[in-house]
Amino acid sequence: MRTLAAAVVVSLISFGSAIATEGRIPVENRETLSLTIYADGRGAVSETRRFETLAGTHPYAIEGISRALVSGSLRIGGSGLSVFETTYAFDLLTPQAILNASVGKTVGVVRTHPTTGEESIVPALVLSTQGGVVLKIGNKIETGLPGRLVFDDLPAGLRPRPAVIAEIATGGTNAVLNAQYLTGGLTWSADYTALWDEKASTINLDAWATVTNTTGTDFSRAKLALVAGQPNRVHVPQPMRQETMIKTMAMAADAPMGAAPPVREALAGLHLYAVPRPVDLPDRQTKQIALLSRPDLAVERRHVFDGSPFVHGPARGAKGNAAHAELRLAFTNAETGEPLPGGVVRVFKKDTSGEARFVGEDRLGHIPAGEKSRLHLGQVFDVTLRREQTSFEKLDFTRNATRTSQKLMIRNAGDDDVLVRINERIPGDWTITDESINHKRIDGAAQWIVPVEANGDVTLTYSVEVKF
C-alpha cells in the first residue's frame, strides 16, 4: 500500500479565477533584505522587491513571507503604487489539505486491472479523513487507500507556498515594493566559551551569537542586526497558522573568531549588534556568528559556603552531612570594555597535558561595562564544611531575642591552599558578640574569609544575638 503523500495525484486543471488573475511578487525578486532579531523569539523583517505590474488594480501574491508573521505588523508601500487591502494566505497545497477539503465530495479512485494493467477511475465519496481515509464506494465503506486518488480541481485558497495577497494599484509597468513586518520564529542568544588560566587569574572570553530560523521561509544575504535587551511586548493572539513543530536543525558556524565582529551601538536603552557582512539564514537552521572576544579578563577564584537562616533556630547539634564548597569565578566587566549580552558561559581549563577540559557553566544576565559578576561553576570535591549549633538561648520573650553559638569545621583535602568565604544569612537584627575570626557585614550577611592550608582544617566559632 502506497503512502498518502505518494498516492494522492492532483489534476492541476485550474487554480481558480482569483489565482489566475493574480500578479506574482516572488522571493526571487527581492533586492534588499534586513533582519533585526531579538532574544525573545521575535524578529523584524524589512525588504524591497521589484516586480512587473498589471494595468489598474489587481491582487498580487507576495511569496516567501514568514508563516509566523505577526498580524497587524505588516506595512506595505512603495513609490507609484497604492495598497488597498492585504490577506494572509498560509493554507498550503498538500495532499492532506486537498483530502481534508474533499470531505463530503466525490473523488476518483484509480484502480489497476491485475492482469491487463489497465487503469480505471471509480467514483468515491469521502466520508472522513480523521486518523485515515474513509470512503464510500458504491454500497461499501472502505478505509485506507484502495488506490490512487484523483481530484478534478483544487480546493479554493490552497497555495503551493505561503503568501500575502495585496490589492495594489499601479500606474507603470514595473515597481518596487517595500515591506516591513514582525515575525515569530527568529531568535538569538549569546553563547560564551571561557578558557580559565588559574595561575594567571584570567579567562579568555569568546562570545558567539547563536541564531535560529523556524519561520518557514529562507532568508538569503540578509543585513543582520541582533538586539540585546528586552523591549516591551503586548500579547496579541495570532489567528493565522504558524509552524509549531521544530525539526532537526543544521548547525553552521559563520565567521571564524578573529574576523570582523559585529558593530555595537546603543538603541533606546538596548544594544544593537550589526553584523558587517551579509548572512544566509535558511529555514530550520541554527547558525553561530562570532560576536565578541575579551582576552585576559581578570578573575578571582572563590570557594564559597552560603549559610541558611534556618540554622539559627532552637534545634541543637549537628546539621546533616558535610556540605561542599561552591567554586565561583568573580570578575568585573571593565569600564572601558564592551557590555556583555546575557547568555550561557561554558568554562574550560587546561590539564597538565595541555588539553582544555570542561569544568562548569553558568547563565549570566546582561552585564553593563563596569558591572561585577560571578560564574557559579559547581561544587568543589575536596573542600567541605560541617556545622554544629553549640548553644541556643532565649534572651527576651517579649521582644523575641535569642543568642546562638555556631561551630563550623572547614576541611581542605586538596593539594592547594584555599581561601574559603562563608556567607551567613542571619535573620532579624543581629550582632556578632564573639568570634574566632573577624567577620565583615556584606549585603546584610556576615562574611568570614578563612584561609585553609592544603590537607588541613580550620574551625570557625561565633556567637550571635538576634532581635526579631
C-alpha positions as CSV (number, residue, x, y, z in Angstrom):
1,M,0.0,0.0,0.0
2,R,1.5,3.3,-1.0
3,T,1.5,6.2,1.5
4,L,-0.9,9.1,1.3
5,A,1.7,11.6,0.3
6,A,2.8,9.4,-2.6
7,A,-0.6,8.2,-3.6
8,V,-2.5,11.4,-4.0
9,V,-2.4,12.7,-7.6
10,V,-3.8,16.1,-8.3
11,S,-5.1,17.1,-11.7
12,L,-4.0,20.7,-11.9
13,I,-6.8,21.9,-14.1
14,S,-7.1,25.4,-12.6
15,F,-6.1,27.4,-9.6
16,G,-9.4,29.2,-9.9
17,S,-10.2,32.6,-11.4
18,A,-8.8,34.5,-8.4
19,I,-5.3,33.0,-8.6
20,A,-5.3,33.0,-12.4
21,T,-5.7,36.8,-12.4
22,E,-3.1,37.5,-9.7
23,G,0.3,39.1,-10.2
24,R,3.3,37.5,-8.5
25,I,5.9,39.1,-6.5
26,P,8.2,36.1,-5.8
27,V,11.0,35.9,-3.3
28,E,13.5,35.8,-6.2
29,N,12.6,39.4,-7.0
30,R,14.0,40.5,-3.6
31,E,16.6,43.3,-3.9
32,T,17.3,44.1,-0.3
33,L,16.7,42.3,3.0
34,S,17.3,43.4,6.6
35,L,16.7,41.3,9.7
36,T,16.6,42.6,13.2
37,I,16.4,39.7,15.7
38,Y,15.5,39.8,19.4
39,A,16.3,37.3,22.0
40,D,12.6,36.6,22.8
41,G,11.8,34.8,19.6
42,R,10.7,37.8,17.5
43,G,12.3,39.5,14.5
44,A,11.7,42.5,12.3
45,V,11.9,42.0,8.6
46,S,12.4,44.8,6.1
47,E,12.8,44.2,2.4
48,T,12.3,45.6,-1.1
49,R,11.2,43.7,-4.3
50,R,11.0,44.8,-7.9
51,F,8.0,43.4,-9.8
52,E,6.2,43.7,-13.1
53,T,2.8,45.3,-12.7
54,L,-0.6,44.8,-14.3
55,A,-2.6,47.7,-15.5
56,G,-5.1,49.1,-12.9
57,T,-5.8,47.4,-9.6
58,H,-5.1,43.8,-9.1
59,P,-4.2,41.3,-6.4
60,Y,-0.5,40.4,-6.1
61,A,0.8,37.3,-4.3
62,I,3.8,38.3,-2.2
63,E,5.5,35.0,-1.7
64,G,8.1,33.9,0.8
65,I,6.6,35.8,3.7
66,S,7.2,34.2,7.2
67,R,4.4,31.9,8.3
68,A,4.9,33.3,11.8
69,L,4.1,36.8,10.7
70,V,2.6,38.9,13.5
71,S,-0.8,40.0,12.2
72,G,-1.2,43.8,12.2
73,S,2.5,44.5,11.9
74,L,2.7,44.2,8.1
75,R,3.4,47.5,6.3
76,I,3.5,47.6,2.5
77,G,4.2,50.6,0.3
78,G,6.3,51.9,-2.5
79,S,6.7,54.7,-5.0
80,G,4.0,54.8,-7.6
81,L,1.7,52.3,-6.0
82,S,-1.2,52.2,-3.6
83,V,-2.2,49.3,-1.3
84,F,-5.9,48.9,-0.5
85,E,-6.0,45.6,1.5
86,T,-4.0,42.6,2.4
87,T,-4.9,39.0,3.0
88,Y,-2.8,36.3,4.8
89,A,-2.9,33.1,2.7
90,F,-1.0,30.5,4.6
91,D,-3.1,27.4,3.8
92,L,-0.6,25.3,1.8
93,L,-1.2,22.9,-1.1
94,T,-0.5,19.5,0.4
95,P,-2.1,16.1,-0.3
96,Q,-3.6,16.0,3.2
97,A,-5.1,19.5,2.8
98,I,-6.7,18.6,-0.5
99,L,-8.1,15.4,1.0
100,N,-9.5,17.3,4.1
101,A,-11.2,19.8,1.8
102,S,-12.8,17.0,-0.1
103,V,-14.8,15.6,2.8
104,G,-18.5,15.2,1.6
105,K,-17.4,15.4,-2.0
106,T,-16.8,12.8,-4.7
107,V,-13.3,12.0,-5.8
108,G,-11.9,9.4,-8.2
109,V,-10.2,6.2,-7.1
110,V,-7.7,4.8,-9.7
111,R,-7.7,1.0,-9.9
112,T,-5.4,-1.1,-12.0
113,H,-6.5,-4.4,-13.5
114,P,-4.3,-7.2,-12.1
115,T,-3.7,-8.9,-15.5
116,T,-4.0,-6.2,-18.2
117,G,-2.6,-3.3,-16.2
118,E,-5.4,-1.1,-17.5
119,E,-6.4,1.7,-15.2
120,S,-10.0,2.7,-14.4
121,I,-11.5,5.5,-12.3
122,V,-14.2,4.6,-9.8
123,P,-16.1,7.5,-8.1
124,A,-15.9,7.5,-4.2
125,L,-17.5,9.7,-1.6
126,V,-15.0,10.9,1.1
127,L,-16.7,10.4,4.5
128,S,-13.8,11.3,6.8
129,T,-10.0,11.9,7.0
130,Q,-9.6,11.7,10.7
131,G,-7.0,9.1,11.6
132,G,-7.1,7.7,8.0
133,V,-9.3,7.9,4.9
134,V,-12.9,6.6,5.0
135,L,-14.5,6.2,1.5
136,K,-17.9,5.1,0.3
137,I,-17.5,3.2,-3.0
138,G,-20.9,2.0,-4.3
139,N,-22.6,0.4,-1.4
140,K,-19.4,-0.4,0.5
141,I,-17.5,1.6,3.1
142,E,-13.7,1.3,2.7
143,T,-10.9,2.5,4.9
144,G,-7.4,3.3,3.9
145,L,-6.5,3.9,0.3
146,P,-7.8,1.3,-2.1
147,G,-6.0,3.0,-4.9
148,R,-4.6,6.4,-6.1
149,L,-7.0,9.3,-5.6
150,V,-7.6,11.9,-8.3
151,F,-9.4,15.2,-8.0
152,D,-11.0,17.3,-10.7
153,D,-9.9,20.6,-9.2
154,L,-8.1,22.3,-6.3
155,P,-10.0,23.5,-3.3
156,A,-10.2,27.2,-3.1
157,G,-7.5,29.0,-1.0
158,L,-4.7,26.4,-1.1
159,R,-1.4,27.6,-2.5
160,P,2.0,25.9,-3.2
161,R,3.7,28.3,-0.8
162,P,2.6,30.8,1.8
163,A,1.9,34.3,0.6
164,V,0.3,37.6,1.4
165,I,-2.2,38.8,-1.1
166,A,-2.1,42.5,-1.5
167,E,-4.6,44.6,-3.6
168,I,-2.3,47.0,-5.3
169,A,-3.0,49.8,-7.8
170,T,-0.1,50.9,-10.0
171,G,0.4,53.3,-12.9
172,G,3.5,51.9,-14.6
173,T,4.9,48.7,-16.0
174,N,7.2,47.9,-13.0
175,A,7.5,49.0,-9.4
176,V,9.5,48.5,-6.2
177,L,7.6,47.2,-3.2
178,N,8.7,47.9,0.3
179,A,7.5,45.5,3.1
180,Q,8.2,45.6,6.8
181,Y,6.7,43.2,9.4
182,L,7.4,41.5,12.7
183,T,7.6,37.7,12.9
184,G,8.0,34.9,15.4
185,G,10.4,32.1,14.7
186,L,13.6,34.2,14.8
187,T,15.7,34.2,17.9
188,W,19.3,34.6,19.0
189,S,21.3,34.0,22.2
190,A,24.8,34.7,23.3
191,D,26.9,31.6,24.0
192,Y,30.3,32.1,25.6
193,T,33.4,29.9,26.0
194,A,35.8,30.9,28.7
195,L,39.4,29.4,28.9
196,W,40.4,29.8,32.6
197,D,44.1,30.3,33.4
198,E,44.2,29.7,37.1
199,K,47.8,30.6,37.6
200,A,47.4,34.0,35.8
201,S,43.9,34.5,37.4
202,T,42.5,35.4,33.9
203,I,39.9,34.0,31.5
204,N,39.8,34.4,27.7
205,L,36.1,35.0,27.0
206,D,34.8,34.4,23.4
207,A,31.1,35.0,22.6
208,W,29.1,33.6,19.7
209,A,25.7,34.7,18.6
210,T,23.5,31.6,18.1
211,V,20.8,32.5,15.6
212,T,17.8,30.2,14.8
213,N,15.2,30.5,12.0
214,T,12.0,28.5,12.3
215,T,9.8,30.9,10.3
216,G,9.1,28.6,7.4
217,T,10.9,30.8,4.9
218,D,14.6,31.2,3.9
219,F,16.4,34.5,4.3
220,S,19.3,34.9,1.9
221,R,22.1,37.5,2.1
222,A,20.4,39.4,4.8
223,K,21.7,42.5,6.5
224,L,21.6,41.2,10.1
225,A,21.3,43.0,13.4
226,L,21.0,41.4,16.8
227,V,19.4,43.3,19.8
228,A,20.4,42.6,23.4
229,G,17.9,43.7,25.9
230,Q,14.1,43.3,26.5
231,P,11.7,45.6,24.6
232,N,8.2,45.7,26.0
233,R,5.7,43.4,24.2
234,V,1.9,43.4,24.1
235,H,0.4,39.9,23.7
236,V,-2.0,39.7,20.8
237,P,-3.4,36.3,19.8
238,Q,-2.3,35.3,16.2
239,P,-5.1,34.0,14.0
240,M,-3.0,32.6,11.2
241,R,-1.4,29.2,11.1
242,Q,2.1,29.1,12.4
243,E,4.7,26.3,12.1
244,T,5.0,24.7,15.6
245,M,7.0,21.5,15.0
246,I,10.7,22.1,15.2
247,K,12.5,19.6,13.1
248,T,16.2,18.7,13.5
249,M,18.2,21.8,12.7
250,A,21.5,22.0,11.0
251,M,24.3,23.9,12.8
252,A,26.6,26.2,10.9
253,A,29.3,28.5,12.1
254,D,29.6,31.8,10.3
255,A,32.8,33.9,10.5
256,P,35.8,32.4,12.4
257,M,36.8,34.1,15.7
258,G,39.2,36.8,14.6
259,A,37.1,38.0,11.7
260,A,35.4,41.5,11.9
261,P,32.9,41.3,14.8
262,P,29.5,42.9,14.8
263,V,29.5,46.6,15.4
264,R,27.6,47.6,18.6
265,E,25.5,50.7,19.1
266,A,23.1,51.9,21.8
267,L,19.5,51.9,20.8
268,A,16.7,53.3,23.1
269,G,18.2,51.5,26.1
270,L,19.1,48.4,24.2
271,H,22.3,47.3,22.5
272,L,22.2,46.5,18.8
273,Y,24.9,44.4,17.1
274,A,25.2,44.9,13.3
275,V,26.8,42.0,11.5
276,P,29.3,43.6,9.0
277,R,28.6,41.2,6.1
278,P,25.5,39.5,4.6
279,V,24.3,36.4,6.2
280,D,22.3,33.4,4.8
281,L,19.7,32.1,7.3
282,P,17.8,29.2,5.8
283,D,14.6,27.9,7.4
284,R,15.2,25.1,10.0
285,Q,18.8,26.1,10.6
286,T,20.8,27.3,13.6
287,K,23.9,29.4,12.8
288,Q,26.7,30.7,15.0
289,I,28.3,34.1,14.3
290,A,31.4,35.4,16.1
291,L,30.1,38.2,18.4
292,L,33.0,39.5,20.6
293,S,36.2,38.5,22.3
294,R,37.6,39.5,25.7
295,P,41.1,38.1,26.3
296,D,42.9,38.2,29.6
297,L,39.9,39.2,31.7
298,A,40.9,39.2,35.4
299,V,39.1,36.8,37.6
300,E,39.2,35.8,41.3
301,R,38.7,32.2,42.3
302,R,36.4,31.7,45.3
303,H,35.4,28.8,47.4
304,V,32.0,29.8,48.9
305,F,29.6,28.4,51.5
306,D,26.2,30.2,51.7
307,G,24.6,29.6,55.1
308,S,20.8,29.3,55.7
309,P,18.9,31.5,58.2
310,F,17.2,28.3,59.5
311,V,20.4,27.1,61.2
312,H,19.8,29.7,64.0
313,G,16.6,28.1,65.3
314,P,16.1,26.3,68.7
315,A,17.4,22.9,67.5
316,R,21.0,22.0,68.6
317,G,23.6,19.6,67.4
318,A,25.0,18.6,64.0
319,K,23.1,19.8,61.0
320,G,23.3,17.0,58.4
321,N,26.2,15.8,56.3
322,A,29.2,17.8,55.2
323,A,28.5,20.4,52.6
324,H,30.8,21.0,49.7
325,A,32.0,24.5,48.8
326,E,30.9,26.1,45.6
327,L,33.5,27.2,43.1
328,R,32.9,30.7,41.7
329,L,34.9,33.0,39.4
330,A,34.3,36.6,40.2
331,F,35.2,39.3,37.7
332,T,34.4,42.9,36.8
333,N,33.5,43.9,33.3
334,A,36.0,46.7,32.6
335,E,34.6,50.3,32.4
336,T,36.3,50.6,29.0
337,G,35.1,47.2,27.8
338,E,32.0,46.2,25.9
339,P,28.8,45.3,27.6
340,L,28.2,41.5,27.7
341,P,24.8,40.3,26.5
342,G,23.2,37.7,28.7
343,G,23.9,34.1,27.8
344,V,25.4,30.8,28.9
345,V,29.1,30.7,29.7
346,R,30.9,27.4,29.4
347,V,34.3,27.3,31.2
348,F,37.2,25.2,30.2
349,K,40.6,24.7,32.0
350,K,43.7,23.0,30.7
351,D,45.0,19.9,32.4
352,T,48.7,19.0,32.8
353,S,48.8,17.7,29.3
354,G,47.5,21.0,27.9
355,E,44.1,19.6,27.0
356,A,41.2,22.0,27.7
357,R,38.6,20.3,29.9
358,F,35.1,21.5,30.6
359,V,34.8,22.4,34.3
360,G,31.4,24.1,34.6
361,E,28.9,26.5,33.2
362,D,26.5,29.3,34.3
363,R,24.0,31.6,32.8
364,L,24.7,35.3,33.1
365,G,22.3,38.2,32.8
366,H,23.2,41.3,30.7
367,I,26.4,42.8,32.2
368,P,27.0,46.6,31.6
369,A,30.5,47.9,31.4
370,G,32.0,48.3,34.9
371,E,29.5,45.8,36.5
372,K,30.6,43.0,38.8
373,S,29.5,39.4,38.1
374,R,30.2,35.8,39.2
375,L,30.3,32.5,37.4
376,H,29.0,29.6,39.5
377,L,30.8,26.5,38.3
378,G,29.7,23.8,40.7
379,Q,30.7,22.0,43.9
380,V,34.3,21.6,45.0
381,F,35.1,18.0,45.7
382,D,37.8,18.4,48.4
383,V,36.6,21.5,50.4
384,T,33.8,20.7,52.9
385,L,32.1,22.2,55.9
386,R,30.4,20.6,58.9
387,R,28.2,22.7,61.1
388,E,27.1,22.3,64.7
389,Q,25.0,24.7,66.8
390,T,26.5,24.5,70.3
391,S,24.1,26.7,72.2
392,F,20.6,28.4,71.9
393,E,19.2,30.8,74.5
394,K,16.0,32.9,74.7
395,L,17.0,36.4,75.9
396,D,13.7,38.3,75.9
397,F,10.4,36.6,75.3
398,T,8.6,40.0,74.8
399,R,10.9,41.1,72.1
400,N,11.7,37.6,70.8
401,A,15.5,38.0,71.2
402,T,17.9,35.0,71.0
403,R,21.6,34.1,71.4
404,T,23.1,31.2,69.5
405,S,26.6,29.8,69.1
406,Q,27.8,28.1,66.0
407,K,30.9,25.9,65.3
408,L,31.9,25.5,61.6
409,M,34.5,22.9,60.8
410,I,36.1,23.5,57.3
411,R,38.3,20.9,55.8
412,N,40.5,21.1,52.7
413,A,41.5,17.6,51.4
414,G,43.1,19.1,48.3
415,D,46.8,19.8,47.4
416,D,46.5,23.6,47.2
417,D,45.8,26.2,49.8
418,V,42.4,27.9,49.5
419,L,40.6,30.9,50.8
420,V,37.1,29.9,51.9
421,R,34.3,32.5,52.0
422,I,31.5,31.8,54.4
423,N,28.3,33.9,54.0
424,E,25.9,33.5,56.9
425,R,22.4,34.8,56.3
426,I,21.2,35.7,59.8
427,P,17.6,36.6,60.3
428,G,16.4,39.8,62.1
429,D,18.6,42.5,63.7
430,W,21.8,40.7,64.6
431,T,25.1,41.4,66.4
432,I,28.1,39.1,66.5
433,T,29.2,39.1,70.2
434,D,32.1,36.6,69.9
435,E,34.1,35.0,67.1
436,S,37.3,33.2,66.5
437,I,37.9,35.0,63.1
438,N,36.8,38.6,62.4
439,H,33.8,39.0,60.1
440,K,32.6,41.7,57.7
441,R,29.0,42.7,57.1
442,I,28.4,42.3,53.4
443,D,25.0,43.0,51.8
444,G,23.3,42.2,55.1
445,A,25.2,38.9,55.7
446,A,28.1,38.1,58.0
447,Q,31.1,37.1,55.9
448,W,34.2,35.3,57.0
449,I,37.2,34.7,54.8
450,V,39.1,31.7,56.1
451,P,42.4,30.5,54.8
452,V,42.7,26.8,54.9
453,E,46.0,25.0,54.0
454,A,46.3,22.0,51.8
455,N,45.3,18.8,53.6
456,G,44.3,20.9,56.6
457,D,41.3,22.1,58.5
458,V,40.1,25.2,60.4
459,T,37.3,25.6,62.9
460,L,35.3,28.9,63.0
461,T,33.2,29.6,66.0
462,Y,30.9,32.6,66.7
463,S,28.0,33.7,68.8
464,V,25.3,36.0,67.6
465,E,22.4,37.9,69.3
466,V,19.3,38.3,67.2
467,K,16.2,40.5,67.7
468,F,13.2,39.8,65.6
